[in-house]
Amino acid sequence: MAIYNYTAYKNGTNEIVKGKVEASDMRSARSEVKKLGFIVTNIVEENNYAVNQKSKSNTKGIADGKMPKLGLGEQIDFTSTLQILAAAGIPIIESLLFIENDAAKLKIRQVAAELRRQIMNGGTLGGTIAKYPDQFGQVYIGLVKTGEDSGELEKTLDRLLELLNKQSAIRSKVIGTLMYPVFVILLAIFIVIVMLVFVFPVFKEMFDSMGMQLPWITQKLMDMGIFLKKNWYSIPLGFIVVTSVVTFLFKWRPTKWKIDELSLKIPLVSKLIQFSNFANFMAVMEVAYDAGVPILECLYLATLTLTNHTLETKVEEATVRIQQGQHLSAALRATRTIPKMILFMIATGEQSGRLGDMLGQAVSYIDKALDTIIDVMTKMIEPVMLIVIGAIVLTLASALYLPLFASYMGM
């Protein structure tokens, strides 16, 4: 038999109690505390009590009312641990305490500490995270509240974890596709700057000694190189200005909405944007519908995942049509933005009463279609980048050698 120190609170109250029980193992000790009418928040063998207290001191000051924002990867880690503990039948308070003490990342420990503090003061998990929409997002909040209301929090956390992993996979695919052209463009810019600053000024002395009229392209690049060499600080300053302007254009609503509209008119790029947006959209629809969320609220939560304003507006129009009595498939068909195969699956699901299954099939279809689009774009990007690099090299070489050819012709 061993002595166990416990911390708990009384059923129906927020009063914290501490004490000791004698038991053969941890499970028996937990059962003994529950027989006393208490809800365990922490229990530890007395020999390990000092170690446990030291662990708590390491997280002291975390629960200060502030809630850091978790990235997608951190949300996955937090939700994964919470789902595993919930599946094991561990109460939410104890689960959060475990995460608070043992999570690898400080931000996750801070979130768990603040959630536990508020829940112990009489809140619920769904109600507590609803206070932090910027940290968790409306989709996360809506699904957790639905899981609590339906008594299926464990299943909902499992669905939510699957959704977060899917969103992470989609993001990785899109970023992976864009990394190659971005790298090539940055490399091309670096090469051009090196040529202008270090190579063209060297040729200037030779051209001046020849006393010949330089072609306009050579003269322009020569002047640019001399300017950059004298005013080297303009290079990093130019990068900062360009980056700031591009960021502003993509964040300022009027320009962002216009960019969103124009991007849907570019062949292949429009497909990538549509399918990457609707991959998240349909995944949320499936998870929310399986969790028992009404169809209108499913649409609302799914719409929050859309990053393209034009697509978002079209889906919001579909939501209005559903409120007016139209079927989901008919309302979405009127938007003329969702792939026909997806519409067919949704219509089939509505007619057969198997909408949840068809939403799952739609998610699988979009994932495969998105993979195909990304493969095609990857294969197309390589020759396009080669053409771009070739054009830059040809322009620089022509600017350097045209005066030489002209002098030879004059001889």
C-alpha positions in Angstrom: 0.0 0.0 0.0 1.1 3.5 -0.7 0.1 7.0 0.2 -1.3 9.3 -2.5 -1.7 13.0 -2.4 -4.7 14.3 -4.3 -6.1 17.7 -5.4 -9.8 17.7 -6.3 -13.0 19.8 -6.2 -16.3 19.0 -4.8 -19.1 17.9 -7.1 -21.3 20.9 -8.1 -19.0 23.5 -6.5 -15.7 25.2 -7.3 -14.2 24.5 -3.9 -10.7 22.9 -4.1 -9.8 20.2 -1.6 -6.5 18.5 -0.9 -5.9 15.3 1.0 -4.3 11.9 1.2 -5.6 8.4 0.5 -4.0 5.0 1.0 -4.3 2.6 -2.0 -2.4 -0.2 -3.8 -2.0 1.7 -7.0 -2.9 4.9 -8.9 -6.2 3.6 -10.2 -7.4 2.4 -6.8 -6.4 5.8 -5.3 -8.4 7.6 -8.0 -11.4 5.4 -7.2 -11.1 6.1 -3.4 -11.1 9.8 -4.0 -14.2 9.5 -6.3 -16.0 7.6 -3.5 -15.5 10.7 -1.3 -17.6 12.7 -3.8 -14.7 14.6 -5.2 -13.6 15.2 -8.9 -9.9 14.5 -9.1 -7.7 17.2 -10.8 -4.4 15.7 -9.8 -3.1 12.7 -7.9 0.4 11.6 -7.2 2.2 9.1 -5.0 3.7 10.8 -1.9 7.2 9.7 -2.9 6.8 11.7 -6.1 5.0 14.6 -4.6 8.1 16.9 -4.3 8.9 16.2 -8.0 5.3 17.0 -8.9 5.4 20.3 -7.0 8.6 21.2 -8.8 6.9 20.6 -12.1 4.1 22.8 -11.1 6.5 25.6 -10.1 7.9 25.5 -13.6 4.6 26.4 -15.1 3.7 29.0 -12.4 2.6 32.2 -13.9 1.4 30.6 -17.1 -2.3 31.0 -16.3 -2.3 34.7 -16.2 -5.4 35.2 -18.3 -3.5 35.6 -21.5 -4.1 33.1 -24.4 -1.4 32.8 -27.0 -2.3 32.0 -30.6 -1.5 28.4 -31.7 -0.2 27.7 -35.1 -1.7 24.9 -37.2 1.0 22.5 -36.1 0.5 23.5 -32.4 -3.3 23.0 -32.7 -2.7 19.5 -34.1 -0.4 18.7 -31.1 -2.8 20.1 -28.6 -5.9 18.4 -30.1 -4.1 15.1 -30.6 -3.1 14.9 -26.9 -6.5 16.0 -25.8 -8.2 13.4 -28.0 -5.9 10.6 -26.8 -6.6 11.4 -23.2 -10.4 11.8 -23.8 -10.4 8.4 -25.5 -8.7 6.9 -22.4 -11.6 8.2 -20.3 -9.6 10.8 -18.5 -11.7 13.9 -17.5 -11.0 17.2 -19.3 -9.6 18.9 -16.2 -7.0 16.1 -15.7 -6.2 16.1 -19.4 -5.5 19.8 -19.5 -3.4 19.5 -16.4 -1.3 16.8 -18.0 -0.9 19.0 -21.1 0.0 22.0 -18.9 2.7 20.1 -17.1 4.1 17.9 -19.9 3.5 19.6 -23.3 6.8 20.1 -25.2 5.9 23.7 -26.3 5.4 26.6 -23.9 2.5 28.1 -25.9 0.6 24.8 -25.7 1.2 24.7 -21.9 -0.1 28.2 -21.6 -3.2 27.5 -23.5 -3.9 24.3 -21.4 -3.3 26.3 -18.1 -5.7 29.1 -19.0 -8.4 26.6 -20.3 -8.1 24.6 -17.1 -8.3 27.6 -14.9 -11.5 28.9 -16.5 -13.1 25.4 -16.6 -12.4 24.9 -12.9 -14.2 28.3 -12.3 -17.4 26.8 -13.8 -16.9 27.0 -17.5 -17.1 24.3 -20.2 -14.4 23.5 -22.8 -16.5 24.8 -25.7 -17.7 27.9 -23.8 -14.1 28.7 -22.8 -12.5 28.4 -26.2 -15.4 30.4 -27.7 -13.9 33.4 -25.8 -10.8 33.2 -28.0 -11.9 33.1 -31.7 -8.6 34.6 -32.8 -6.6 31.9 -31.1 -8.7 28.8 -32.1 -10.9 29.9 -35.1 -14.7 29.6 -35.5 -14.5 26.2 -37.1 -12.6 24.7 -34.1 -15.0 26.4 -31.6 -18.1 25.4 -33.4 -17.1 21.7 -33.6 -16.0 21.5 -30.0 -19.2 23.0 -28.8 -21.2 20.6 -30.9 -19.3 17.7 -29.5 -19.9 18.8 -26.0 -23.6 19.4 -26.6 -24.1 16.0 -28.2 -22.0 14.2 -25.6 -19.6 13.0 -28.2 -16.6 15.2 -27.5 -14.2 12.3 -28.0 -15.5 11.5 -31.5 -15.6 15.2 -32.3 -12.0 15.7 -31.3 -11.0 12.8 -33.5 -12.9 14.3 -36.4 -11.3 17.7 -35.7 -7.8 16.2 -35.6 -8.4 14.6 -38.9 -9.6 17.9 -40.3 -6.5 19.8 -39.0 -4.2 17.2 -40.5 -6.0 17.5 -43.8 -5.7 21.3 -43.8 -2.0 20.9 -42.9 -1.5 18.5 -45.8 -3.2 20.8 -48.3 -1.2 23.8 -47.1 2.0 21.8 -47.5 1.1 20.8 -51.0 0.3 24.3 -52.1 3.4 25.8 -50.4 5.6 23.0 -51.9 4.2 23.8 -55.4 5.0 27.5 -55.0 8.5 27.1 -53.4 10.2 26.2 -56.6 9.2 29.2 -58.7 9.8 31.5 -55.8 13.3 30.2 -55.3 14.0 30.5 -59.0 12.7 34.0 -59.1 14.8 35.0 -56.1 17.9 33.4 -57.6 17.3 35.2 -60.9 17.0 38.5 -59.0 20.3 37.8 -57.2 22.1 37.0 -60.4 20.9 40.1 -62.1 22.0 42.3 -59.1 25.5 40.6 -59.1 25.8 41.2 -62.9 24.7 44.8 -62.7 26.8 45.7 -59.7 30.1 43.8 -60.3 30.2 42.9 -64.0 28.8 45.8 -66.0 30.9 48.5 -64.4 34.1 46.5 -65.3 33.0 46.6 -69.0 32.3 50.4 -68.8 36.0 51.3 -68.9 36.6 49.2 -72.0 33.5 50.6 -73.8 34.6 54.2 -72.9 38.1 53.6 -74.3 36.5 52.4 -77.5 34.6 55.7 -77.8 31.6 54.1 -79.4 27.9 54.8 -79.1 26.4 52.1 -76.8 23.1 50.4 -77.6 20.2 51.7 -75.5 19.8 48.4 -73.5 23.5 48.4 -72.7 23.5 52.0 -71.6 20.4 51.5 -69.4 21.8 48.5 -67.7 25.2 50.2 -67.3 23.7 53.2 -65.7 21.6 51.0 -63.4 24.7 49.0 -62.3 26.7 52.2 -61.6 23.8 53.6 -59.6 23.4 50.4 -57.5 27.1 50.2 -56.8 27.2 53.8 -55.6 23.9 53.5 -53.7 24.2 49.9 -52.4 21.7 50.6 -49.6 19.0 51.0 -52.2 19.1 47.2 -52.8 17.9 46.0 -49.3 15.7 49.1 -49.2 14.1 48.1 -52.5 13.4 44.6 -51.2 11.7 46.0 -48.1 9.6 48.4 -50.1 8.6 45.8 -52.7 7.8 43.2 -50.0 5.7 45.8 -48.0 3.8 46.9 -51.1 3.0 43.3 -52.1 1.9 42.4 -48.6 -0.3 45.5 -48.4 -1.9 44.8 -51.7 -2.7 41.2 -50.6 -4.1 42.4 -47.3 -6.0 45.6 -48.2 -9.5 44.5 -48.9 -10.2 46.4 -52.1 -7.0 45.2 -53.8 -7.2 41.7 -52.3 -10.8 41.2 -53.5 -9.7 42.4 -57.0 -6.7 40.0 -57.0 -9.0 37.2 -55.8 -11.4 37.9 -58.7 -8.6 38.1 -61.4 -6.8 35.0 -60.1 -9.9 32.9 -60.9 -9.6 34.0 -64.6 -6.1 32.6 -65.0 -6.0 29.1 -66.5 -4.8 26.3 -64.2 -4.1 28.8 -61.4 -7.9 29.2 -61.0 -8.2 25.4 -60.7 -5.5 25.4 -58.0 -7.3 28.1 -56.1 -10.7 26.5 -56.5 -9.7 23.0 -55.4 -7.5 24.1 -52.6 -10.3 26.3 -51.2 -13.0 23.7 -51.7 -10.8 20.9 -50.2 -10.9 22.7 -46.8 -14.6 23.7 -47.4 -15.8 20.1 -48.1 -13.7 18.6 -45.3 -15.3 21.0 -42.8 -18.7 20.2 -44.3 -18.2 16.5 -43.8 -16.9 16.8 -40.2 -19.6 19.2 -39.1 -22.4 17.2 -40.7 -21.1 13.9 -39.2 -21.0 15.7 -35.8 -24.7 16.6 -36.1 -24.4 20.2 -37.0 -27.4 21.7 -38.9 -26.7 22.1 -42.6 -26.9 25.9 -42.5 -24.3 26.0 -39.6 -22.2 23.5 -41.6 -22.2 25.9 -44.5 -21.3 28.8 -42.2 -18.4 27.0 -40.6 -17.2 25.7 -44.0 -17.3 29.2 -45.5 -14.9 30.4 -42.8 -12.2 28.3 -44.4 -12.4 30.0 -47.8 -9.6 32.4 -48.5 -10.8 33.6 -51.9 -13.3 36.5 -51.4 -15.1 35.8 -54.7 -15.7 32.1 -53.8 -16.7 33.2 -50.3 -19.3 35.6 -51.7 -20.8 33.0 -54.0 -21.1 30.4 -51.2 -22.7 33.1 -48.9 -25.3 33.6 -51.7 -25.9 29.9 -51.7 -26.6 30.0 -47.9 -29.3 32.6 -48.5 -30.9 30.4 -51.1 -31.0 27.5 -48.7 -32.6 29.7 -46.1 -35.2 30.4 -48.7 -36.0 26.7 -49.1 -33.6 25.5 -51.8 -31.8 22.2 -51.6 -28.0 22.3 -50.8 -27.1 20.9 -54.3 -29.3 23.4 -56.1 -28.1 26.4 -54.1 -24.4 25.4 -54.7 -25.0 24.8 -58.4 -26.3 28.4 -58.8 -22.9 29.7 -57.6 -21.2 28.2 -60.8 -17.9 27.8 -58.8 -18.1 24.3 -57.4 -17.0 21.4 -59.7 -19.8 19.5 -61.3 -18.7 16.1 -59.9 -19.0 17.5 -56.4 -22.5 18.9 -57.1 -23.5 15.5 -58.5 -22.3 13.7 -55.3 -24.1 16.2 -53.1 -27.4 15.8 -55.1 -27.1 12.0 -54.9 -26.5 12.2 -51.2 -29.6 14.3 -50.7 -31.8 12.0 -52.7 -30.5 8.8 -51.1 -30.4 10.1 -47.6 -26.6 9.5 -47.5 -25.3 13.0 -47.6 -22.6 12.4 -45.0 -21.2 9.5 -47.1 -21.3 11.6 -50.2 -19.5 14.5 -48.6 -16.8 12.0 -47.6 -16.6 10.9 -51.2 -16.4 14.5 -52.4 -13.5 15.1 -50.0 -11.6 12.2 -51.5 -12.4 13.3 -55.1 -11.1 16.8 -54.4 -7.9 15.5 -52.7 -7.1 13.4 -55.8 -8.0 16.3 -58.2 -5.8 18.7 -56.2 -2.9 16.3 -56.4 -3.3 16.0 -60.2 -3.5 19.8 -60.6 -0.3 20.2 -58.4 1.5 17.6 -60.5 0.5 19.3 -63.7 1.6 22.8 -62.4 4.9 21.4 -61.2 5.7 19.9 -64.6 4.7 23.2 -66.3 6.6 25.4 -63.9 10.0 23.9 -64.7 10.0 24.8 -68.5 8.5 28.2 -67.7 11.2 28.9 -65.2 13.8 27.8 -67.7 12.4 30.2 -70.3 12.4 33.0 -67.7 16.0 32.3 -66.7 17.1 31.9 -70.3 15.5 35.3 -71.2 17.3 37.0 -68.4 20.6 35.5 -69.3 20.1 36.4 -73.0 19.2 40.0 -72.2 22.3 40.4 -70.0 24.6 38.7 -72.5 23.2 40.7 -75.4 23.7 44.0 -73.5 27.4 43.1 -72.9 28.2 41.7 -76.4 26.2 44.0 -78.7 28.8 46.8 -78.4 31.6 44.3 -79.2 29.8 42.9 -82.2 29.2 46.5 -83.4 32.9 47.4 -83.0 33.9 44.3 -85.0 31.3 45.1 -87.7 32.7 48.7 -87.9 36.3 47.3 -88.4 
